[in-house]
Every structure is written in C-alpha cells, then in structure tokens.
Amino acid sequence: MSLVAAFALAASTVTLPNCSWDRPGVNPFMGDLVAAVDRYKDIPAATRAKLKARMTARQYDEIVDIHRDSIVGRYDYGSEIRDMHFGAGSVCQTVTRGKWTEQTLERGLVYCEDGQCILVPTVCRNVSRISRGKLKPPPQAARRRRRTKKNR
C-alpha cells in the first residue's frame, strides 16, 4: 500500500470506544480487507505484512464458529472481538454480541501470525481482532481411533 493510501485510510477512519454487533451483516465493512490490517499500528510492520500476504492469498488458519459468548475452532480462542471495522470508515474498539440468542451463529476466517490474529466474519467482512490460545486436543473418539490404528 502506498504511503498516500495508508494516510488516507488512517485519516478517514473514525474510532469508537464500543459498539454492539447485534445484527451481523447490516453494516458490512466496505473498505479493502487487506489494507485494514494497517490500521492496527500496535502490530509490528513485519507481522502486518505477513498477515496481509496470507489474506491476499486467502490462506486462513481455519474457519471458526462465532457464538454470543464464544469463538469456537481447533484452538482455544478468547470470546472478545475487538477493533472491528464497520461500514465505510468506522472502527469499534470493543464489540459486544449481548443481544445474540444462544442459537445465533456466524462463521469467520482466522489469520494468525506471530501471536496476532485477524478475524474476518463471512457475513460482513468486518475485519477485527481476536486472541488465540493453544491448539485443542483432539476429541476423545479421534484419539481412540488413532491409538487403534497404531496397535494394528
């Protein structure tokens, strides 16, 4: 991204302290998904470059299920979604899903590099950030099958 384009992105973005994401898809992010990563200045430039290259190539780590109180995937994810891009130029530092029902489910692509993770919900393209923990152990049935195959 050129210096002029990066400056224009930063200048045109309004940062709000908190927002509700009660109606996913209603106010989708209209900007450049990859360029939005440059808004996260606390992520080192080299890490942002890796994330942007993977996003351009659509080389996501996994597709996660986003629920009212959790983000579920192969890894342990924190439930918080933060720094979410909305519409043509808004970023919300804290995002709530408090009005979602227990049945509400959205999916998102996760890209992680150097401990920094980007979430792009498929319903709205609202580029945002999440925290990822350790890889979860396989379910009990999968462990049993592996053991059985080794014993053969």
C-alpha atoms as one frame of an Amber mdcrd trajectory, in Angstrom:
protein
   0.000   0.000   0.000   1.349   3.414  -0.867   2.084   5.946   1.822  -0.682
   8.198   0.466  -3.242   5.365   0.601  -2.187   4.428   4.147  -2.516   8.051
   5.271  -5.939   8.350   3.616  -7.123   5.190   5.393  -5.931   6.448   8.781
  -7.416   9.907   8.247 -10.793   8.619   7.090 -11.334   6.158   9.945 -13.456
   7.070  12.972 -12.632   5.102  16.126 -15.488   4.438  18.543 -14.915   3.072
  22.063 -17.637   0.405  21.902 -20.343  -0.894  19.601 -22.850  -3.687  19.516
 -22.673  -6.271  16.763 -26.285  -7.291  17.292 -27.245  -7.568  13.626 -24.355
  -9.141  11.707 -24.340  -8.197   8.047 -26.315  -4.955   8.466 -23.293  -2.617
   8.352 -20.619  -4.589   6.449 -17.099  -3.277   6.063 -16.864  -1.561   2.674
 -13.126  -0.972   2.584 -10.151  -3.020   1.465  -9.853  -6.035   3.793  -6.117
  -6.363   3.416  -5.415  -2.636   3.809  -7.495  -2.579   7.014  -4.733  -4.519
   8.780  -2.511  -1.422   8.544  -4.922   0.303  10.958  -3.548  -1.934  13.750
  -0.398   0.090  14.436   0.460  -1.915  17.571   1.092  -4.969  15.368   4.708
  -4.817  14.107   5.013  -3.901  10.420   6.650  -7.246   9.548   3.775  -9.165
  11.158   1.198  -6.980   9.397   2.942  -7.734   6.103   2.741 -11.499   6.751
  -0.939 -11.257   7.687  -1.727  -9.183   4.603   0.105 -11.602   2.303  -1.857
 -14.540   3.731  -5.139 -12.634   3.465  -4.405 -11.729  -0.157  -3.773 -15.410
  -0.917  -6.780 -16.449   1.229  -4.508 -18.715   3.297  -6.529 -18.639   6.505
  -5.714 -20.818   9.509  -9.262 -22.024   9.978 -12.949 -21.181   9.836 -14.379
 -20.590  13.302 -17.913 -20.534  14.671 -18.799 -17.240  16.343 -21.434 -17.517
  19.078 -22.801 -14.963  21.520 -20.300 -15.887  24.237 -17.561 -17.779  22.433
 -15.462 -18.310  19.344 -15.042 -21.991  18.580 -12.374 -23.599  16.433  -9.444
 -26.002  16.670  -7.726 -23.575  19.043  -8.875 -22.038  22.295  -9.980 -18.503
  21.409 -10.902 -15.690  23.742 -14.542 -14.658  23.386 -13.710 -10.969  22.851
 -13.829  -9.412  19.389 -12.121  -6.026  19.211 -11.076  -3.295  16.800 -13.823
  -4.257  14.332 -14.137  -2.324  11.074 -17.691  -1.311  10.105 -19.159   0.377
   7.047 -17.063   2.838   5.098 -14.770   4.058   7.864 -15.607   3.135  11.459
 -13.596   1.001  13.858 -15.055  -0.121  17.185 -12.512  -0.846  19.925 -14.871
  -3.100  21.912 -17.620  -5.116  20.245 -20.495  -6.790  22.086 -22.779  -9.614
  20.995 -25.044  -9.449  24.043 -28.304  -9.398  22.087 -27.489 -12.550  20.136
 -29.557 -15.584  21.071 -27.835 -18.774  22.147 -28.660 -20.157  18.685 -27.073
 -17.287  16.745 -24.082 -18.493  14.766 -21.806 -16.731  12.316 -18.606 -18.008
  10.778 -15.289 -16.277  10.278 -11.893 -16.750   8.708  -8.943 -16.537  11.099
  -5.434 -15.474  10.083  -2.692 -15.591  12.743   0.984 -14.629  12.632   3.433
 -14.064  15.477   0.665 -14.243  18.097  -1.565 -11.688  16.334  -4.913 -12.887
  14.958  -7.301 -11.292  12.476 -10.934 -12.435  12.236 -12.983 -11.774   9.103
 -16.625 -12.801   9.630 -18.028 -14.146   6.361 -21.398 -12.413   6.807 -19.976
  -8.892   6.811 -16.227  -8.816   6.142 -15.818  -6.735   9.334 -12.059  -7.093
   9.802 -11.377  -7.448  13.518  -9.009  -8.921  16.091  -9.229 -11.884  18.419
  -6.887 -13.716  20.798  -5.883 -17.322  20.256  -4.619 -19.794  22.826  -3.364
 -23.327  22.479  -4.393 -25.972  19.987  -7.163 -28.080  21.480  -6.570 -31.792
  21.954  -8.478 -33.981  19.516 -11.866 -35.247  20.711 -11.818 -38.494  22.705
 -13.174 -40.584  19.786 -10.429 -39.326  17.445  -7.718 -40.183  19.999  -9.166
 -43.680  20.360  -9.147 -44.232  16.581  -5.514 -43.148  16.326  -4.483 -45.488
  19.133  -6.341 -48.373  17.492  -4.605 -47.770  14.131  -1.177 -47.680  15.832
  -1.849 -51.014  17.528  -2.598 -52.783  14.254
